[in-house]
Structure formats: C-alpha cells, structure tokens
Amino acid sequence: MSKPAITLYSYPTPNGVCVSIFLEALKSVYPDNADLNSYEVVKMSIRDADIGQVHNQVKSPWFLEINPNGRIPAIAVNGFNVFETSAIILYLAQVYDTKKLFSYDPVNEAKEYSEVLQWIFFCDHGEIGPMQGQANHFKFAAPEKIEYAQKRYVNETRRLYSVLETHLKAGDKEFIMGNKFTLADIKTFPWVRRSSVLKIDLATEFPIVKAWVDRIEARPDVQRGLNIPA
Ligand SMILES: N[C@@H](CCC(=O)N[C@@H](CS)C(=O)NCC(=O)O)C(=O)O
C-alpha cells in the first residue's frame, strides 16, 4: 500500500485537535479528495519540558527533522513538513479548501481574509493559547505554587474571553466571522472549551461564548476531530 499523502503528528491537546478538527471538517465537505480520506495520524508522546518526564518522543531526532521546535502538532503533506498549529491549518486551507469554505480568498476577499488572520493571531501571539497554557501550567504543573502567576494568567484568560464575548455579541454572531464557520473558530474553540479546567464558568461569566462553544461542539466533524488521536 502506498504511503498516505498526509501524516499528522499529534496528541489530543487544544493545539493537536485544532488540526484534526480542520482535517475532519475538510473531509466532510470534500468527500472525494483522496488525500483527505486517507490521512494517517501518528500519536506522539509529549511532555511539558518543565515537569521533566522522561518519555518524550517530540524531542527525538527523527521528529525534530519534521518540527525543529519539537512539539505537536506537525504535519507532512506530500513530503512537505509544516509546524505551528496556525501555519498548518492555513497551509491545509490553501491546498485543500479550494472553494474557500472555511476561509476567504486573500486577493478577492482581502478584508475578510485579514479578519480571519487577526482572530487567529489573537488566539496565538501571546493571547488565548499562551495565556491559558500558562494558567494551566501554574495551576497544575508548576512544582511551586505561585499565587500571583496563577491569578495573572487566569485573569488574563478571562479578559480575553470577554473580548470574544463582546465580539460575538455585536451583531448576534453565530461564529467569529458571522454566519460562516472558519479557521478563526477552529483555532480558538479547542482552548475555550477547556475553560472549566481553570474554574472559569462560561455559562455564568460568558454566556455568549458558551453558546458559541456548544454550537461548535455539536458539529459531527468537530466531535470526530476532538477524538483524534484516540
Ligand atoms: N505554538 C505551538 C505550540 C505547540 C505546543 O505547545 N505543543 C505542546 C502540546 S499542546 C507540546 O508538544 N509539548 C511538548 C513539549 O514541549 O515537549 C503550536 O501552536 O503548534
């Protein structure tokens, strides 16, 4: 049997499932695409470098050739390696979302395309992902309990959720881009759905964000993606 065109190296964390959710979403709207139908998943063992566990496939030499940063997720598409979650979903969109069902045309729909990038960066560059990641670290992994750090990152996560709440509320939006489910939602949702870990109760604090999470979570493609790798 020939090797699948797409190999996803992953683990079911918010970053990992972001890519599997998008692959499943693409698969459901492009059912005849052979690459999407046959993608393979390699479940990697991961560790948080700061905890110092030993079994750590993501730092092994063969994987560092795929992702020099030694972290999941990474993807190989017909021999081309891509690392960093957002770069991965943008590349998959560029190659496989030919009808721009989850994004926009960067030339003909330049403003909408830019808006999707803005929300992806909002989740990425020092915002939801990193803040919530640090909140998780200081609450659950850090050997030393530093109250200031816990408070700072949990409160910053709350502030970022409030930005999302205000955005979704304006114009009664179903998704970040209005009524279209896009990469912006796929990027942000896996983080926000884990809010209860930090004891942030979306139902009482951010009810509009909660409805958005529920709406996305109810999608069959999202349900499949959340369980990859099993
Ligand atoms: N900015 C990176 C973050 C990736 C990341 O933090 N991956 C974690 C799991 S969610 C990991 O592989 N940790 C293992 C390690 O650092 O050794 C991305 O978005 O891809």
The ligand as a Gaussian input file, in Angstrom:
#p B3LYP/6-31G(d) Opt

LIG

0 1
 N        2.948000      27.270000      19.205000
 C        2.904000      25.834000      19.073000
 C        2.664000      25.227000      20.427000
 C        2.732000      23.713000      20.376000
 C        2.736000      23.107000      21.770000
 O        2.822000      23.803000      22.787000
 N        2.634000      21.773000      21.830000
 C        2.677000      21.074000      23.101000
 C        1.399000      20.281000      23.305000
 S       -0.021000      21.293000      23.170000
 C        3.851000      20.089000      23.083000
 O        4.102000      19.449000      22.091000
 N        4.558000      19.973000      24.214000
 C        5.638000      19.051000      24.343000
 C        6.955000      19.705000      24.677000
 O        7.022000      20.931000      24.764000
 O        7.928000      18.964000      24.844000
 C        1.801000      25.443000      18.083000
 O        0.773000      26.132000      18.048000
 O        1.962000      24.456000      17.347000

